[in-house]
Amino acid sequence: MLAKYDLIALPDGKATIYDWKTYRKRPRNEWLAARMQTRVYQALLVKAGAHLNSGKPFEPEQIEMIYWFADFPTEPARFAYTSAQFKRDWDLLIKLSDEITTAPSYPLTEDRQKCLYCTYRSYCERGVQAGTMEQAETEMEAEELFDVNFEQIGEIAF
């Protein structure tokens, strides 16, 4: 696994991961927390960040990730990390890694919408180049408009 961090600050024995974002609309914290980037960055720092901490591995509770938004500089998204989150994330990453390395084939997705912004779409013969970041942000904004959890809506008698 590989992560390319924008910045890791090391104040007072802690590690703060900063990631700059240039979204035109500020995403919800729930969406950011669930992103693989958030999970991978924090988990990898626990597993491979000892060289930044005098050779001692960071405990998950010593790690925080902050998304900083250029268009919303006073509204950063902050994510503290815990041992339970690390276990969940690391278990998932190992599972995904095992699935990738043992898969006999890699079938293409049936949902071609997922290919619209993929950098590698030409390898699958699903287009020549990926859509622009602006198009991807517009798509993300549209998805958020219709992000309804039907389980939280009570039944209505009629």
C-alpha positions in Angstrom: 0.0 0.0 0.0 1.1 3.5 -0.7 -0.1 6.9 0.5 1.1 10.3 -0.7 0.4 12.8 2.1 0.1 16.5 1.6 1.5 17.2 5.0 2.1 15.4 8.3 2.7 17.7 11.3 4.2 16.3 14.4 3.3 18.5 17.4 3.8 17.2 20.9 4.2 13.5 20.0 1.1 13.4 17.9 0.7 13.1 14.1 -1.7 15.4 12.3 -2.3 14.5 8.6 -3.4 17.5 6.5 -5.0 17.1 3.1 -5.9 20.1 1.0 -9.1 20.0 -1.0 -10.3 22.4 -3.7 -14.0 21.3 -3.9 -16.4 24.1 -4.9 -18.9 22.7 -2.4 -17.8 21.5 1.1 -18.6 17.8 1.4 -20.3 16.4 4.5 -18.0 15.0 7.2 -19.8 11.6 7.1 -18.8 11.3 3.4 -15.2 12.2 4.2 -15.0 9.9 7.1 -16.1 6.9 5.0 -13.7 7.7 2.1 -10.9 5.2 1.6 -8.4 8.0 1.6 -9.3 8.9 5.2 -9.1 5.3 6.3 -5.9 4.4 4.3 -4.0 7.5 5.4 -4.6 7.0 9.1 -4.1 3.2 9.1 -0.9 3.4 7.1 0.5 6.0 9.4 -0.1 3.7 12.4 1.6 0.8 10.5 4.5 2.6 8.8 5.0 5.9 10.6 7.5 4.9 13.2 10.3 6.6 11.4 8.6 9.9 12.0 8.3 9.1 15.8 11.9 8.3 16.8 11.4 4.6 15.7 8.3 4.1 17.8 5.0 3.3 16.1 2.2 5.8 16.6 -0.8 4.7 18.6 -4.1 5.3 16.7 -5.1 7.8 19.3 -2.0 9.9 18.5 -3.3 10.5 14.9 -5.7 13.0 13.6 -6.6 13.8 9.9 -7.7 17.2 8.8 -9.2 18.0 5.4 -8.6 21.7 4.7 -10.8 23.3 2.0 -9.4 26.2 0.0 -12.9 27.6 -0.6 -13.9 27.1 3.0 -10.7 27.8 5.0 -12.5 28.3 8.3 -14.4 24.9 8.0 -11.9 22.1 8.2 -13.0 18.6 8.7 -11.2 16.9 11.6 -11.1 13.2 12.3 -9.5 11.8 15.4 -8.5 8.1 15.2 -9.1 5.3 17.6 -7.8 1.7 18.1 -11.2 0.3 17.2 -11.2 2.4 13.9 -7.7 1.2 13.2 -8.6 -2.5 13.6 -11.7 -2.0 11.4 -9.7 -0.2 8.7 -6.6 -2.5 8.8 -8.8 -5.6 8.6 -10.6 -4.1 5.6 -7.4 -3.2 3.9 -5.9 -6.7 4.4 -9.2 -8.2 3.1 -9.2 -6.0 0.0 -5.5 -6.7 -0.6 -6.1 -10.4 -0.4 -9.1 -10.2 -2.7 -7.0 -8.3 -5.3 -4.0 -10.6 -5.2 -6.1 -13.8 -5.3 -8.7 -12.8 -7.8 -8.7 -14.9 -11.0 -10.0 -12.1 -13.0 -11.2 -8.5 -12.7 -14.6 -8.1 -14.4 -15.6 -4.6 -15.5 -18.3 -2.9 -13.6 -21.8 -2.9 -15.0 -22.3 0.7 -13.9 -20.6 2.7 -16.6 -21.2 5.9 -14.6 -18.4 4.8 -12.3 -16.0 5.0 -15.3 -16.7 8.6 -16.2 -14.0 10.1 -14.0 -11.6 7.1 -13.9 -8.1 8.0 -15.0 -7.6 4.4 -16.3 -10.8 4.2 -18.4 -9.0 3.9 -21.7 -7.4 0.6 -20.5 -11.0 -0.9 -20.3 -12.0 0.7 -23.6 -14.6 2.8 -21.8 -13.5 6.2 -23.1 -10.3 8.0 -24.0 -9.9 10.3 -21.0 -11.5 10.9 -17.7 -14.0 13.7 -17.1 -12.9 16.9 -15.5 -12.7 17.5 -11.7 -15.5 20.1 -12.1 -17.7 17.4 -13.7 -16.9 15.0 -10.9 -17.7 17.6 -8.2 -21.0 18.3 -9.9 -21.8 14.6 -9.9 -20.8 14.3 -6.2 -23.1 17.3 -5.4 -26.0 15.6 -7.3 -25.5 12.4 -5.3 -25.6 14.3 -2.0 -28.9 15.8 -3.0 -30.5 12.4 -3.2 -28.7 10.8 -0.3 -31.7 9.6 1.7 -31.6 7.0 4.4 -35.1 5.4 4.0 -34.5 3.4 7.2 -34.8 6.7 9.2 -38.1 7.7 7.7 -41.1 6.6 9.7 -44.0 4.8 8.2 -47.1 6.8 7.5 -50.5 5.2 7.8 -53.1 6.1 5.2 
